[in-house]
Amino acid sequence: MLYNKSRAKASSYKNIKFLYTNSTLDGGIKHKIFEYPRGEKREIETYGKRLKTISVEGIISIHKNNSNRDKLENAFNDGEAGTLSLPFDKKFYGIITDYKFSTDINRVGSVIVNFTFVEISKEDKLSKVGKGLIANLKSKILGSYEEDFDKAWQNVKNAKEKFDSAVDTLNDIAETISKVASGVAGAGDSLGDLSTSVNQIINSSAQLVRSPKLLIGNIKIAFDNLSSSFSSDNQLFKACKELFDIDVKDRIQTGNSAFSQSIRSNQKLLNQSVRLNALLTGYEASVNQSYNNNIEIQNTLADLENGFNNIDLTLINDRTIIDNLQEARYNVVDYLNNLTLSTPNIIEYNVIGYKPLVSVLFDLYGVDYQDRKQDIINLNNFSNVDNITGLIKVIYE
């Protein structure tokens, strides 16, 4: 059989390229059928979607040498899961269970490859690599930051204006944390421990500004209590991102004197301590929260990048803190980018004429359309679902 390479599409497995010619995707739902004697009654119980099994055929060029063929064969044989990228489907994560290379005198300069790819879940891999590492880095960063904060803090003893500024700024920051948390839906009565820690900061602010290690420790406790204040990590992340750019100042210092500079320095340090705790808590929440589609993941990535950019690295003297912070950042980005491989995509779909939404969704999703109805309404902010026309956003699986 002759192949028209000009019609083949570029594809890859574990970033090793080959030309795609065709594939067969086997999917479905997990289910169990119940049938009963002495009657025609039949019931079926469903357990969600089955992960895909894909049979792929492609072409590998061997005009110059066999390196591409050898690379692909080595990738098949290493037994490790990887990403399969096909031209007409989303990316899949899984493992090769069997393969075959074929040569023919009519196909000089190329090898035909056939393989079976079995999709697997990424959740266990991600939970071990992503979440555990982030929690560990958070602990390291905050442990080291206590000493770093203490060294950078400008002594407020015997300087009334500097002392008053630090106390007032700290009180305003504590109140801001409480206000942000209470403004996120879902907190309700669960803010008790946070309120206690915030009140502790306010009531002890005069003592805390004289003892920077104790001060930064109390801010950490407040964020520990913030983490346990919400029933979902989605709500926790919303609270954290509101604090990514906190910039509380009780007074404006515009002078260039050493006294004015030290007041500004302490104001920056106080805000930075909250931003850092918010970002690290946000990192943890982002890898634990649930996502309905890739747009939500991309929005979270953008929020986290904004949070990182609001950290003034020039205020951190310990280089290991910066290195660990960068590692946490890259690990979260990698985790969420990998998560997009198993999360539905949002695409535009053109509705011709006017149709009720249920009709559109049935065309797209069949009998499962009810599972996506509310998601599609929320994506498009539909107020009228009786007459839908033109481009709409839909979830592509």
N, C-alpha and C positions, 0 to 999 in steps of 0.2 A: 504493500500500500504506500502510495506517495503522499507526502504532507506538504501543504503550502505554508512555509514558515512565515510568510508575510502576514498571515492571518492569525498566527499564534500570538499569545499575550504573555508579557513578562510576569513571572510569578517567583515565589521563593519559599524555601523552608530553612529556618534558622539563618536567614539572610543569605543563603546560597541560592543563586538564581538559576532558573530553568524556564523554558518556554512551555506555557500551558496550552493544551489542545482540547481536552474535555474532562469532565468529572461527573460523578454521580453522588448525590448527597442522600444519606439515609437518616431520617429523623423520626419523630413521632412523639407519643406520650407514654409514660409508664402507666400501666393499667392492670387490672385484674377483673376477669369476667366471672360472674356468678350465674349459673343455670340451675334450675330446680326440676326434680323428677315429677312426672305426672302433670305436666303443664307446659305452656309456652313462655313462661316468665323468664326474662333474662335481665340482669343488671350488670353495670360496669362501674368499677371504682377507679378513679384516676389519681395519679400521684405526681403530676407535673411533667414537664418536658424531659425527653431523653436527650442527652448530649449527642452530637452528630457523629456519624461514621462516613467518611468521604473516600471514594475511590477516584484517584487522579491519574491522568495520562499526560505526559509531557515529552519535550524534546531537549536533549543536551547536545550542544555543539562539541565535536571532538576534531575539528579541522586542524588545530595546532597540536594539541595533546589531550590526554585524558584527565587533566587536573580537575575540571568541573565535575566530571563523572565521579572521580575518586572522592572529592570533597562531599558530594551528596551522599555517596555510599557510606562514608565515615559518619556523617550526621545521622543516617538511618541506624547505624550499628551501635552508636554510643549509649543507647538505652535511656537517654535523657529527653524529657519533654521539651518542645519548642513551638515556635509560632509558624503557622502555615498561612501564607498570603496568596489569595487567588484573585483574579481580576474582577470577578462579578459577585464576590461575596465579601463579608467582613472578614477580619483576621480571626483565625482559630488557634487555640492553644491545645496541644495534645502530643501524641506519640505515634510513630510509625510501627505498625504491627507486622507488615510484610511488604516486600517490594520485588520488582523484576526489571532487569535491564535487557533490552533486545536490540540486536543489530541485524542489518539486512543489506544485501548487495545493492538494492535499489535506493538505499538511504546512505550513500557515501558521505562521511563527514559528520554524522549525527547518530545518536543513540536514543532509542525510545525507552522511557522509564514509566513503569506503572507501580503505584504503591497505594496502600490502604492506610488512611490516617484516622485515628480514633481520638475525638475530643475528650479532654479531661478537665476537671474543676481546678481552678487556680487557687481556691480559697485557702487550702492547707498550706501551700507553699508561701502565699503572701502573709498569712498570719504568723508563720515562723520567722520569715526574713524581714518583712516590713514592720509589723506592729511591735514585735519584741525588741527590735533594734531601736525603734523610735523611743519607746519607754525607757530603755537603758540610756540612750543619749540625753534624754530630758533630765534624768537623774544626775548624770555627770555634769551637764551644763549648769544646772541650778546649784549643785554642790560647789563647783568652782566659782560661780558668780558671786556667792556670798563674800568670799575673800576679796574678789576684784572690786565689788561695790564698796566694801569697807575701806580699801585703799584710796579709792577715787573720791569718797565723800569728804566734803569740806567741813571742817570742825565748826560747830555752831556755838560752842561755849564762849561766854563772855562777849557775845556779839548779838545784841537784842534783835536788830532788824533781820539778820541772817537766820536767827533762831525762829522768829515769828513767821518769816517767809516759809521756812521748811515745815513748820507745824501746820500753817494754813494750807499749803500745797498738798501735804499728806492727807489732811482731812478732806479736802476737795476730791482727791483721787479716790479715797475710800468710799465716799458718797457716790462718786461716778460709777464705780464698780457695782455697787448695790443697785443703783438706778438702772444700769444697763441690764443686769440680771433679772430684775423684776419686770422689765419691759419685754422680755422674751416669753411668748406664749408657752405654757406648759410648766412653768416653774411653780407658781401657786404657793402652797404651804410648805414646799420642800426647801425654801430658802432659809430655814431656821439657823442652821450651822453657819451659813455664809453671813447672815445678819449678825450673829454672835461675834464672828471674827472681824467683821467690819467695825462693829461697835468697840471691840477691843483695841483696834488701831486708833480710832478716834479718841477714846478715853485715855489712851496711853501715848498719844502722839508726842507730848512734851518729853517723855522719857525716851521714846523710840528714836527721835532725831538726834539724841545724844549718844545713841548706841546703834550705829548703822547695821551691824550684823543682826541684831535683834529686829531691827526695822525690816530688813529684807526677808528675814525668816517669817515675820508676820504676814507680809504680802504673799509669800509662798503658801502659807496656811490658808489664806483667803481663797487662793486659786484652787487648792486642794478641795476646799468646801464648795467652790463654784462647780467643780467637776462632778460632785455628787448631788448637785441641786436639781438636775434635770433627768427626766425619765428616758431621754434619747440623746444620742450623740449629735444628732442633727440640731437639736435645740441648743446644746452646749456650744457647737461651732458658731451658731448665730450670735451668741453672747460674746464669744471670743473675738470674732471679726469686728465687732463694734468697738473693741478696745485696741485694735491693731494700730490705730493712729491717735490714741489719746494724747492730749497736749494741754494739760492743766497748769495754769500759772495763776498764783494769787495776786501777783503784781508784775508790772512790766519794768524790767531793768534795762535801760538803754545806755547807761554809762560804761566807760572803759576802765574804770578803776578796778583794782584787784578785788575790792569788796563787792562791787556789782557783778563781776565775772564769777566770783565764788557762789553768789546767790543763783545766778543763771545755771551754773554747773550743777548745783544740787537739784534745781527744778528739772533739768534734763535727765539727771540720774533717776529721779523718782518716776518720771514718765517712762523712761527706758525700762525700768524694772517691771512695770506693768505690761508694757508692750512685749517684752521677752517672755514673761509668764503666759501672756495671752497667746502668743505665737506657738509656744511649745505645747500648750494645752490644746490649741487649735490643730496642731499637727497630729496629736493623738486622736482627737475627735474625728478628723478627716478620714483616717484609715479605718475607723470603727463605724462610721455612720453609713446609712443606706443610700443608694442612688437609684433613681428610676431610669436615667438615660445619660448619654454622654455629655449633653449640655450641662447637666448639674455637676458632673465631674470637672468640666472645663471651667465653670464658674468658680468652683472651689479652688482649683489651681490658681486662678487669677487672684482670688482673695488672699490666698496664702503668699503669693508672690508680692502682693501689696504689703502684707504684714512683714515679710522679710525686708523689703526695701525701706520700711520705716524704722528698722533697727540701725542705730548709728554705731557702726563698727569702730569708729574712732574713739568712742567712749569705753571700749573694752580693751583692757591692757593685756589680759592673758590670751595668748594666741591659741591655746588649746580650746578655749571656749568658742572662738570663731571657727576653728576647724570642725569641732563637733557640731556646731550649728549648721555649717555648710553640709556636713554629712547627713544630718537629719533632714535638711531641705531636699537634697538630692534623692534620699531614700523615699521620702513621701511622694515626690514628683514621679519617681520610677514606679512606685506602688500604684498610684492613681492612673498613670498612663497604661500600665498593664491591665488595670481593672476595666479600662474602656474596651478591651478585647472581648469581654464577656458581658458587656452592658449594651442595651439596645441603642441604636443610632437614631437621631432625629433627621428626617429628610423632608423635602417639600413634595407634596402630592397635588396634582391639578384636578380639581373636580369640575367636570364638564357639565354645564347646565346648572340647574338647581335641584339639590337632593336633600332629604332629611339626613342628619348625621348618622343615624342608625343604619341607613342604607349604605352610606359610604364605608362605615366601619365593617359592615358585613362583607362587602366586596373585598376589603383588605385583610380581615382577620377570620372570616368565616364564623362558625358558631361561638368562637371565643371572643367575639367583639365586645361583650359586656366587660371583660377584664380590662380593656383599654379605654373604655368610653370616658371615664372621668379624667384619665391622664390626658387624652386628646382635648377635652374641654379646657382643662387647665393650661395646656400648652398654647392654645390659640385664644384664650380668654373669651370663649364663645358665650354670648348672652342669649342668642337665638339658635337653637339646634334644629329647627324645622326646615330651614332653607340655607344650605351650604353651597358655595360656589367659589371657583378660583383656587389659588394656591393656599394650601393649609399645611401645617406641620403635623407629621405623623411619626409614629415609632416604627422603625424598621428592624426586624429581627433576622 
